[in-house]
Amino acid sequence: MLKILNKKETTNYLSSLIERFGLDKEELLSFAFLMNKSKEKLWVVSPECLRVELPNINVESFGQLFARSGRLPSEWKPTTNVIQIFGKSATKNVLQLTDEQKPLFMRGIDLELEDSQLQTVSDGYVIVKYGKDIFGVSLVQGKYLKNQVPKSRRIKKL
């Protein structure tokens, strides 16, 4: 069962992501958000979708999975699909890969970051990019990038 969040609830749940990545709050709040009963998953839909009546249908999920609860109770990890859409407006904790790192990252390998990269991010989830292409979200711990791109999206041979 999913609960439709009001604007205040949405703002509370999204505030850590907005702050972490410098996302456009107004853009995000133009969408509707739903949460599962266990408060572990957050979905996003266009507000028009909520106007559709589905009598006598038990809906398991609705819209696009937006985020899952993260390492900390107040932390959310956005999904790859969502960050590829909304991450274009991100202004913080965006990690730009080097030419040498790109093929390693695409194969799912964890990376040791360069000092210049560490100056642009802080420990926690980061948006990983190469040029204008957003690859997804991964975890920075110290000087290492823990690759968290889903296995199904990794490239085995380049």
C-alpha positions in Angstrom: 0.0 0.0 0.0 1.4 3.4 -1.0 0.7 6.7 0.8 0.5 9.9 -1.2 2.7 12.5 0.5 1.5 16.1 1.0 3.9 19.0 0.2 5.2 19.2 3.8 5.9 15.5 4.0 7.5 15.6 0.5 9.7 18.5 1.5 10.8 16.7 4.7 11.7 13.5 2.9 13.5 15.3 0.0 15.3 17.9 2.1 18.4 15.7 2.6 18.6 15.0 -1.2 18.0 18.6 -2.2 20.8 19.7 0.2 23.2 16.9 -0.6 23.0 17.4 -4.4 21.9 21.0 -4.7 18.8 19.8 -6.7 16.1 22.2 -7.9 13.5 22.1 -5.1 10.7 23.7 -7.2 11.2 21.2 -10.0 11.0 18.3 -7.6 7.9 19.7 -5.8 6.1 19.9 -9.1 5.8 16.1 -9.0 3.8 13.9 -6.6 5.5 11.5 -4.2 4.4 8.3 -2.7 5.9 6.2 0.1 5.5 2.5 0.9 4.2 1.4 4.3 7.6 0.5 5.7 9.0 4.0 4.7 11.9 2.3 2.8 11.0 3.4 -0.7 9.8 6.6 -2.3 8.1 6.8 -5.7 7.6 9.8 -8.0 4.8 10.4 -10.4 3.3 13.3 -12.4 0.4 14.8 -10.4 -2.0 13.9 -13.3 -1.4 10.2 -12.6 -3.1 10.6 -9.2 -6.3 11.8 -10.8 -6.8 8.5 -12.5 -9.3 6.3 -10.6 -8.6 2.6 -10.4 -11.6 1.1 -8.6 -11.2 -2.4 -7.2 -7.5 -2.6 -8.2 -4.9 -3.2 -5.6 -1.8 -1.3 -6.7 1.6 -2.6 -5.6 3.7 0.3 -7.0 3.0 3.4 -9.0 5.3 5.7 -11.0 9.1 5.6 -11.0 11.0 4.4 -7.9 12.7 7.6 -6.8 14.9 6.5 -3.8 15.5 3.8 -1.2 16.4 4.5 2.4 20.2 4.8 2.7 22.9 4.0 5.2 21.5 6.5 7.7 17.8 6.9 8.7 17.8 10.5 7.4 19.5 9.5 4.1 18.0 8.5 0.8 19.8 6.9 -2.1 18.2 8.0 -5.4 17.9 5.4 -8.1 20.0 5.5 -11.3 17.0 6.3 -13.5 15.9 9.2 -11.3 19.3 10.7 -11.0 19.8 10.5 -14.8 16.7 12.7 -15.1 16.9 15.1 -12.1 20.7 15.0 -11.7 21.2 17.4 -14.6 20.4 20.3 -12.2 22.7 19.1 -9.4 25.2 21.6 -8.2 26.8 19.7 -5.3 28.6 16.3 -4.8 28.9 15.6 -8.5 32.0 13.6 -9.3 33.5 13.9 -12.8 35.3 10.8 -13.9 38.6 11.1 -15.8 39.3 9.4 -19.1 41.2 6.6 -17.3 38.5 6.1 -14.7 35.5 5.9 -17.1 36.0 2.4 -18.5 36.9 1.0 -15.0 33.7 2.5 -13.5 31.6 1.3 -16.4 32.8 -2.3 -15.6 31.8 -1.9 -11.9 35.2 -1.4 -10.4 35.7 0.7 -7.3 38.1 3.6 -7.8 40.7 5.5 -5.8 39.9 9.2 -6.3 42.4 11.9 -7.2 42.9 14.8 -4.8 41.2 17.2 -7.3 38.1 15.0 -7.3 38.0 14.8 -3.5 37.8 18.6 -3.4 34.4 18.5 -5.2 32.7 15.9 -3.1 32.2 14.8 0.5 31.7 11.4 2.0 28.4 9.9 1.2 26.4 9.4 -2.0 27.6 11.3 -5.1 26.4 11.7 -8.7 28.9 10.1 -11.1 29.4 11.8 -14.4 31.6 11.7 -17.5 31.3 14.8 -19.5 27.6 15.5 -19.7 26.6 11.9 -19.2 25.3 10.8 -15.8 26.2 7.2 -14.9 24.4 7.0 -11.6 24.9 7.3 -7.9 27.8 5.7 -6.0 29.3 6.1 -2.5 32.4 8.0 -1.5 34.2 6.7 1.5 37.4 8.5 2.3 39.4 8.6 -0.9 37.5 5.7 -2.5 34.5 5.5 -4.8 32.4 2.4 -4.1 30.7 1.6 -7.4 27.0 1.1 -6.9 25.8 1.0 -10.5 23.5 -1.9 -10.9 25.2 -5.0 -12.4 22.6 -5.1 -15.2 23.9 -1.7 -16.4 27.6 -2.5 -16.2 29.6 -3.1 -19.4 31.7 -6.2 -19.3 33.9 -5.5 -22.4 34.9 -2.1 -23.8 
